[in-house]
């Protein structure tokens, strides 16, 4: 098994305190830290294993093609 590469950069996410606590609790149910979950989600997104859909109540989603009603 290859040794993990050292982390040399950071991604920052702004969230409410309430959401942050909910995220921590959800991550802990999987035995993971919030950082581990975010790294896995980001890697899966880059690899095309997950996609992001705009919420139905939002007309525009950061200029994603096909996200406007």
C-alpha positions, -999 to 999 in steps of 0.1 A, spaced: 0 0 0 14 34 -9 19 59 18 -5 89 17 9 120 1 15 149 24 -11 176 23 2 209 13 -28 230 5 -63 237 19 -98 242 7 -120 264 29 -158 261 32 -180 287 49 -209 272 69 -231 282 97 -222 269 132 -254 247 131 -245 231 98 -209 226 110 -221 207 141 -245 186 120 -217 178 96 -194 168 124 -220 145 138 -227 129 105 -190 123 98 -186 107 132 -213 82 124 -189 69 98 -159 70 121 -144 99 101 -134 134 108 -151 162 88 -118 168 69 -117 131 59 -153 132 46 -146 164 26 -114 150 11 -133 118 1 -162 138 -14 -138 161 -33 -118 132 -47 -150 114 -57 -163 146 -74 -130 150 -94 -131 113 -104 -167 116 -115 -180 92 -89 -205 118 -75 -223 147 -92 -239 178 -78 -275 188 -87 -289 222 -79 -316 224 -53 -351 225 -69 -359 259 -53 -328 276 -67 -331 290 -103 -294 295 -108 -266 273 -94 -232 290 -100 -236 291 -137 -238 253 -141 -252 246 -176 -288 233 -174 -293 246 -139 -319 273 -148 -356 266 -151 
